[in-house]
Amino acid sequence: MTSIPSELNAASVIDLIESGSYTRDVVVTIARGFLPLPQEELVSVLAYLSAAEDEEIANAAQSSITELPPNLVMAFTSSATSDPDHLTRLMASSRDPVVLEALIRNKAVPDGAVLALALRVEPGVQDIIIINQERILRAPGILDALLANPKLSPDVKRRVLETREEFFDKKARIAHIELPAGLPLEPDLLDTPLDDVADLLEKAEDPEFQATATPPLPEAEPDPKKKAIWVQIQKMTVAQKVLLAFRGDKMVRMLLVRERNKLVSSAVMRNARMTDNEAEIIAGMRNVDDEVLRILSTRRDWMGKYPIMLALVRNPKAPVGVVLPLINRLALRDLKFLKDDRGVTEVVRTNAKRFYIARTQKS
């Protein structure tokens, strides 16, 4: 080892190895762990050599790593500041499940290295790869690599297929949902990301949510355009209706908010172009699903508008649990009307009467 300078660090040793400054015998000696470096520096050099093309050098380095204190090896394999190339080389050469687990969890390890590992790794470590969803979302090819692994366990295969379906196949199907031409859409919503209705579009594939029916238009409806749109809507799938509700204009929203399918009517309430005036009209509708009124009541901006809140309180279709907290916010004149309104439930009238009496007695 006389050809090795007295003051070295891992980086300089690796540079000298790469440049060919050391003879093969010297590199073999280094791979065997005979190097005047602190052990935390030595582990980096050995990791680099563990994937050497020279089999003797690679085997020697791999063997030397197993003889180092485990805490030092774990500190190197888990550190986000370790050289990604050295981590990759160690991942490619190691068969130690503990080392591989630490490397898989280390964000400094390139996704490509994990993909390469997924092709060959043993079942015990496959679990660690499949639960690392953050990495899989960045590099979905890891799932394909696992499926190509001849050692893939049945349990991990099931989880791989479930993960691919949940995070990729469903999104791909959602992205390919198309609407018939000529429908009235909001121009600035044409390319709106579907994140806000992704859950509804996914559920739209479930047979449980396939039942759908848009209430018929009045026979005397004078608008031929509205009639034509209504006819088109009847022929659409649930997923198409959800997408239309999310991107459609006011005419579409007012048609689809009455849809009996909760997925469709809920999508209307997530349409970014819904106005306060529309919200007030919907708050008073008696032919919408309870869920629509419940969603409306959760919007602070709408509940801060008195006419919308009043319409919701007066609506006998509104869930009692939604209405009761709002009653005490009514003006005295509206409380007086509500306490005698036979169109609302008894519990709403009773509470309105209680608040009305309490206020009039104070005055």
C-alpha positions in Angstrom: 0.0 0.0 0.0 3.0 2.3 -0.2 1.7 3.8 -3.5 -1.3 5.2 -1.6 -0.8 8.8 -0.4 -1.0 9.4 3.4 -3.9 11.8 3.4 -7.0 10.5 1.6 -10.7 10.5 1.6 -13.3 8.3 -0.1 -13.7 10.7 -3.1 -10.0 11.0 -3.8 -9.5 7.2 -3.6 -12.3 6.5 -6.0 -11.0 9.2 -8.4 -7.6 7.4 -8.3 -9.2 4.0 -8.9 -11.2 5.4 -11.8 -8.2 7.1 -13.4 -6.2 3.9 -13.3 -3.6 5.3 -10.9 -3.7 2.2 -8.8 -2.6 -1.2 -10.0 -5.1 -4.1 -9.9 -3.3 -5.6 -6.9 -3.7 -2.3 -5.0 -7.4 -2.1 -5.8 -7.9 -5.7 -4.7 -6.2 -4.8 -1.4 -8.5 -1.8 -1.0 -11.5 -4.0 -1.7 -10.4 -6.3 1.1 -10.7 -3.3 3.5 -7.0 -2.5 3.9 -7.1 1.2 3.5 -6.0 3.9 6.0 -9.4 5.6 6.1 -12.0 6.1 8.8 -14.6 3.3 8.5 -17.4 5.8 7.5 -15.2 6.8 4.5 -14.2 3.2 3.8 -17.8 2.1 3.4 -18.3 4.5 0.5 -15.2 3.1 -1.3 -16.3 -0.4 -0.8 -19.8 0.4 -2.0 -18.3 1.8 -5.2 -16.1 -1.3 -5.7 -19.0 -3.8 -4.9 -20.2 -3.4 -8.4 -16.8 -3.5 -10.1 -16.6 -5.5 -13.4 -13.7 -7.4 -12.0 -15.4 -10.3 -10.1 -12.6 -10.7 -7.6 -12.7 -7.1 -6.6 -16.5 -7.0 -6.5 -16.7 -10.1 -4.3 -13.9 -8.8 -2.0 -15.7 -5.5 -1.5 -19.0 -7.1 -0.8 -17.4 -9.4 1.7 -15.6 -6.5 3.4 -18.9 -4.6 3.7 -20.4 -7.5 5.7 -17.5 -7.2 8.2 -18.0 -3.5 8.9 -20.1 -2.5 11.9 -23.8 -2.7 10.9 -24.5 0.8 12.2 -21.9 2.3 9.9 -23.3 0.5 6.9 -26.8 1.5 7.8 -25.7 5.2 8.2 -24.3 5.1 4.7 -27.2 3.3 3.0 -29.8 5.5 4.8 -28.1 8.9 4.3 -29.6 11.3 1.8 -26.1 12.9 1.4 -24.4 9.6 0.3 -23.3 9.6 -3.3 -26.2 8.4 -5.4 -23.9 6.5 -7.8 -22.2 4.6 -4.9 -25.7 3.8 -3.5 -26.8 2.5 -6.9 -23.7 0.3 -7.2 -24.3 -1.1 -3.8 -27.9 -1.8 -4.6 -26.9 -3.6 -7.7 -24.5 -5.9 -5.9 -26.0 -6.5 -2.5 -28.2 -9.4 -1.5 -28.5 -8.3 2.1 -32.3 -7.6 2.8 -31.5 -5.1 5.5 -29.1 -3.1 3.3 -31.6 -3.3 0.4 -34.5 -2.1 2.5 -32.5 0.9 3.7 -31.5 1.7 0.1 -35.0 1.4 -1.2 -36.2 3.9 1.4 -33.4 6.3 0.7 -34.6 9.2 -1.4 -31.1 9.7 -2.7 -31.2 6.4 -4.6 -32.3 7.0 -8.2 -35.7 5.5 -9.2 -33.9 3.6 -12.0 -31.8 1.7 -9.5 -35.0 0.5 -7.7 -36.5 -0.4 -11.0 -33.5 -2.6 -11.8 -33.7 -4.1 -8.4 -37.4 -4.9 -8.8 -36.5 -7.2 -11.7 -34.5 -9.6 -9.5 -35.2 -9.0 -5.9 -36.3 -11.8 -3.5 -39.9 -11.8 -2.1 -38.8 -10.5 1.3 -37.7 -7.2 -0.2 -40.5 -6.9 -2.8 -42.8 -5.8 0.0 -40.6 -2.7 0.7 -40.7 -1.7 -3.0 -44.5 -2.0 -3.4 -45.3 0.1 -0.2 -43.1 2.9 -1.4 -45.9 4.6 -3.2 -44.2 8.0 -3.5 -41.4 6.4 -5.6 -43.9 4.3 -7.6 -45.9 7.4 -8.5 -42.7 8.9 -9.9 -41.6 5.8 -11.7 -44.6 3.6 -12.5 -42.2 1.3 -14.5 -41.3 -0.2 -11.2 -44.6 -2.0 -11.2 -43.9 -3.5 -14.6 -40.4 -4.6 -13.4 -41.9 -6.4 -10.4 -44.4 -8.2 -12.6 -41.4 -9.3 -14.8 -39.6 -10.7 -11.8 -39.7 -14.5 -12.0 -39.5 -14.6 -8.1 -42.5 -12.4 -7.6 -44.7 -13.6 -4.7 -48.4 -14.1 -5.3 -49.2 -11.6 -2.5 -47.0 -8.9 -4.0 -48.3 -9.6 -7.4 -51.9 -8.9 -6.2 -50.8 -5.7 -4.6 -48.9 -4.6 -7.7 -52.0 -5.1 -9.8 -54.2 -3.3 -7.2 -51.7 -0.4 -7.1 -51.6 -0.1 -10.9 -55.4 -0.1 -11.1 -55.8 2.4 -8.4 -53.2 4.9 -9.3 -52.7 4.5 -13.1 -55.3 2.5 -14.9 -58.3 4.4 -13.5 -56.6 7.8 -14.2 -55.9 6.7 -17.7 -59.5 5.7 -18.2 -60.7 9.0 -16.7 -58.4 11.0 -19.0 -60.0 9.3 -22.1 -63.6 10.2 -21.2 -65.0 12.2 -24.0 -68.2 14.2 -24.3 -70.4 14.4 -27.4 -69.8 17.4 -29.7 -72.0 20.5 -29.4 -72.6 20.4 -25.7 -72.6 23.9 -24.0 -69.4 24.0 -21.9 -67.8 26.8 -20.0 -64.8 27.8 -22.3 -62.4 28.3 -19.4 -63.2 24.8 -18.0 -62.5 22.8 -21.1 -59.0 21.8 -20.0 -59.6 22.0 -16.2 -57.8 19.2 -14.4 -60.2 16.5 -13.2 -58.6 16.2 -9.7 -61.7 17.7 -8.1 -64.0 15.1 -9.5 -61.6 12.2 -9.9 -63.3 10.4 -7.0 -66.7 10.7 -8.6 -65.4 9.5 -12.0 -63.8 6.5 -10.4 -67.1 5.6 -8.7 -68.9 6.1 -11.9 -67.4 2.7 -13.1 -69.0 0.9 -10.1 -72.2 -0.9 -11.0 -73.7 0.4 -7.7 -73.7 3.9 -9.2 -74.9 3.1 -12.7 -78.6 3.9 -12.1 -79.2 7.3 -13.4 -82.2 9.4 -14.4 -82.6 13.1 -15.2 -86.1 14.3 -14.4 -88.1 15.1 -17.5 -88.5 18.6 -18.7 -92.0 20.2 -18.5 -94.0 19.5 -21.6 -94.4 23.2 -22.1 -90.7 23.9 -22.0 -90.3 26.6 -24.7 -86.5 26.4 -25.2 -85.7 24.0 -28.1 -82.0 24.2 -27.2 -82.6 23.0 -23.7 -84.8 20.2 -25.0 -82.0 19.1 -27.4 -79.4 19.1 -24.6 -81.8 17.1 -22.4 -82.1 14.4 -25.1 -78.3 14.2 -25.5 -77.9 13.8 -21.7 -80.3 10.8 -21.6 -77.9 8.9 -23.9 -74.7 9.6 -21.9 -72.9 7.4 -19.4 -72.7 8.3 -15.8 -69.0 9.2 -16.2 -69.9 11.5 -19.1 -72.6 13.1 -17.1 -70.2 13.7 -14.2 -67.7 15.3 -16.6 -70.4 17.4 -18.2 -71.7 18.6 -14.8 -68.1 19.6 -13.9 -67.5 21.6 -17.1 -70.9 22.5 -18.4 -72.6 26.0 -18.5 -75.5 27.2 -16.4 -78.1 25.5 -18.6 -76.4 22.2 -18.1 -75.9 22.7 -14.4 -79.6 23.5 -13.8 -80.5 20.3 -15.7 -78.0 17.9 -14.1 -78.3 19.2 -10.5 -81.7 17.4 -10.5 -80.1 14.2 -11.6 -81.1 11.3 -9.3 -77.6 9.9 -9.4 -75.6 11.5 -6.5 -72.4 11.4 -8.4 -73.8 13.6 -11.2 -75.5 16.1 -9.0 -72.5 16.3 -6.7 -70.3 17.1 -9.7 -72.5 20.1 -10.5 -71.8 21.5 -7.0 -68.1 21.3 -7.8 -68.4 23.3 -11.0 -66.1 26.3 -10.6 -68.6 28.6 -12.5 -71.5 28.0 -10.1 -72.8 31.5 -9.2 -74.4 32.8 -6.0 -77.7 33.2 -7.9 -77.6 29.5 -9.0 -76.8 28.5 -5.4 -79.8 30.4 -4.2 -82.1 28.7 -6.7 -80.7 25.3 -5.9 -81.1 25.9 -2.1 -84.8 26.3 -2.7 -85.2 23.3 -5.0 -87.4 20.5 -3.7 -86.5 18.1 -6.5 -82.8 17.7 -5.8 -81.0 15.0 -3.8 -80.4 15.6 -0.1 -76.6 15.4 -0.8 -76.8 18.4 -3.1 -78.2 20.6 -0.3 -75.7 19.1 2.2 -72.8 20.0 -0.1 -74.3 23.5 -0.5 -74.4 24.0 3.2 -70.7 23.2 3.6 -69.7 26.2 1.5 -68.9 29.1 3.8 -69.0 31.6 0.9 -72.6 30.6 0.1 -73.7 30.3 3.7 -72.4 33.8 4.3 -75.1 35.0 1.8 -78.3 35.6 3.6 -80.7 34.8 0.7 -79.0 31.5 0.1 -79.2 30.5 3.8 -82.8 31.6 4.0 -83.8 29.5 0.9 -82.1 26.5 2.4 -83.8 26.9 5.8 -87.2 27.2 4.1 -86.6 24.1 1.9 -88.4 21.1 3.4 -86.1 18.8 1.4 -83.0 20.1 3.3 -81.7 17.7 5.9 -82.8 18.8 9.4 -79.2 18.5 10.6 -78.2 21.2 8.1 -81.2 23.5 8.8 -81.2 23.6 12.6 -77.8 25.4 13.1 -79.0 28.1 10.7 -82.3 29.0 12.2 -80.9 31.3 14.9 -79.1 33.3 12.2 -82.4 34.4 10.6 -83.8 37.9 10.9 -86.8 38.2 13.3 -89.3 38.7 10.4 -88.1 35.4 8.8 -88.3 33.6 12.1 -91.9 34.8 12.5 -92.8 33.4 9.1 -90.9 30.1 9.6 -92.5 29.3 13.0 -95.9 29.1 11.3 -94.7 27.6 8.0 -96.5 24.2 7.5 -94.3 23.5 4.5 -91.3 22.7 6.8 -90.9 19.9 9.4 -92.3 20.2 12.9 -88.8 20.3 14.5 -87.9 23.3 12.3 -91.1 25.2 13.2 -90.6 24.4 16.9 -87.0 25.7 16.9 -88.0 28.8 14.9 -90.8 29.5 17.5 -88.3 29.0 20.4 -85.8 31.5 18.9 -88.6 33.9 18.0 -90.0 34.0 21.5 -86.6 34.4 23.1 -85.8 37.4 20.9 -89.2 39.1 21.3 -89.1 38.7 25.0 -85.7 40.3 25.2 -87.0 43.3 23.2 
